[in-house]
Amino acid sequence: MGTREWPLPCLYELFLGKERARWPPEARFIKAAHHGDVLEIKKIAKELDVQGHGIPVTVANTTYMGMNALHAAGGLGRLPVYRYLVEEVKMDTHKPDTLIDFTPVEHAVKHGHLPAIKYLLDHGADLPLQRGDDTLLHSAAARGQSEIVKFLLSKGADVDAISDLGTPLVLAALKGHPSALKILLQHGADPNKGGGLFGIIDVALHKSSVSCVKLLIQGGANMSGDNPLAKAAEKGLTEAIKCLLEAGADPNVVDRFGRLPIELAVEYGTWEDVEILFPFTSPISTVANWSVDGIISHVQMEIKQLEDDNFVEKRISDLKQQAEEAFKKQDYLNASVFYTQALKMDNFDAKWLSNEDG
């Protein structure tokens, strides 16, 4: 968890210990602002006002670890503390902290407090929609803050802005937030932009979010990426498998270990997943009995055989030899099949061994 994600009391406990009575008064002051406790703020400010400048001046000038009371107020976003700090103390609503360089509005966005955001904007604060590659919309989408996403879009936020992690839509998919994702799509977000090496459906499957997968397919996301159907089968996501097949995903494309989605469904998924994939899958030449029962028996036998090192070495050697012979005869289709099977056994065995070691 990065510094930006720590709630202030937790961050202070990390550095100062859990016995808050022994914290410096400045730390207790900022914690009170975080919790929106105006009476405690005034009480500690009186303790800090050794020069006799008065409570408002002391409140405005007290900081700890680079943050003042108005920054910390974003923690719980309670409006009474904002009214006190802005209307009575006259604190600057534009000034960023020196810890993470966030303005009071950005702190309110980070913590998901829309009334606080609106209050600050009504009292002169700016809405920094873009700061470098990152945007407030990225932040809100990643946290699933649907109402803030909608609000930022209404204020002109770029729905397809790209950061190092992709677009706001990619972040909503990555974190598994279907409500925020739906709002972004309704506002014209491009599901085929900013996903990097992986397609956005792969990203949604990383969080096992079937709702996000369905919304993305409905929104026009393509099937590119790291074989999303294989990933759905490996995770046992039955509804995602159905959705992907209906959208045209190819069940005859192997994963990086040379395994078909139906084989992954046997190993990791359910009988239902195998039955769903079976009618769409082309017969595998090495499976003698091409049926649901046959493919299940075949894969289960492969798994057992992979525990036998001698069998694996001999089988890989035989498959490579068959592939070379087929290649010499210009029978490229069978050569490809034999090489794929050899690769599958080789990589599958390595993966199985690593799992055993773990």
C-alpha positions, 0 to 999 in steps of 0.5 A, a space after each residue: 500500500 502506497 503512502 497515498 492510500 494510508 488513512 492519516 491515523 494509521 500512518 501516524 500510528 506507524 511512525 508514532 505508535 498506537 498510544 495517541 496521548 503521547 503523540 505531538 500536539 500537531 499530530 493530534 491536531 491533524 487527527 482531529 481534523 481528519 475525524 472532523 472534530 471541531 471542538 478538539 481542533 480548537 482545544 489543541 490549537 489553544 494548547 499550540 498557541 504559545 505565541 498568543 496569535 489566536 485560535 484561527 491563526 494557529 489552526 491555519 498555520 499548524 501542519 504535521 508531516 506536510 498536511 494542514 487541517 483542510 487537507 486532513 478534513 478529507 478523511 471523513 469529509 464532514 461538512 461542519 469542519 469544512 465550514 469552520 476551516 473555510 468560513 471562519 478560519 479562512 484557510 486557502 482551498 488551493 494550497 497542496 500539501 507537501 507530503 503527496 502534493 494533493 489539494 484539499 479537493 484532491 483529498 476529498 476525491 481520494 476519500 470519496 466525499 462528494 458533498 465535501 468536493 462540491 462545498 470546496 468548489 462552491 468556496 473557490 477551490 479549483 478542480 484539477 482534472 489532470 495532473 501530469 498523466 494521472 487524473 482525478 477520474 482515474 482515482 475515482 474509477 479505481 476506487 469505484 466511486 461511481 457518483 464522483 465519476 459521474 460528477 467529474 465527467 459532468 465537469 469535463 473530465 476526459 473519459 479516455 485519458 491515459 495514465 501509466 496504468 491505462 484509461 479510467 475504464 481500464 482501472 475500473 475493470 482492474 479493480 472490479 467496479 462494474 457501477 463505475 465502469 458502466 457510467 464510463 461506458 455510458 459516457 463514451 469510454 473506448 473499451 479498446 483503448 489503453 489496455 497495454 499488452 493485455 485486452 481490457 477483458 483480460 484485465 476484468 478477469 484478473 479480478 474475476 469480475 463477470 459483471 465487468 466482463 459482460 458490460 465490456 462485451 456489451 460496450 464493444 470490447 474485442 477479444 484481443 489479449 492473453 486468451 480471455 476464454 482460457 483465463 475464464 476457464 482456468 478461473 472456473 467463471 461459468 457465466 464469463 465463459 458463456 458470455 465470451 463464447 456468445 461474443 465470438 471468442 475462439 475456444 480452439 486457441 491454446 494458452 501459453 502452456 499449450 492448453 485449450 480452454 476445455 482442458 483448463 476447464 477440466 483441471 480448474 473449472 466444473 463439469 458444466 464448464 466442460 459441457 459448455 465448451 465441448 460443442 464449440 471445441 474442435 476434436 483433439 487428435 490425442 483424445 481417443 474418445 471425443 466426448 465430455 467424459 472422454 476429454 475429462 478422462 484424458 486430461 485427468 490421466 495427463 495430470 497423473 502421468 505428469 507426476 511420473 518424470 520418466 513418462 514425461 521425458 519419454 512422451 516429450 521426446 516421442 512427440 518431438 520426434 513425431 513432429 520432426 517426421 511430420 515436418 519432413 513430410 511437409 505435414 505442417 498441420 500434424 507437426 504443429 499438433 505434435 509440437 504443441 503437445 510437447 510444449 504443453 507437457 514440458 511447460 505443464 510439468 514445470 508448472 506442476 513442479 513449481 506448485 509442488 515446491 510451493 
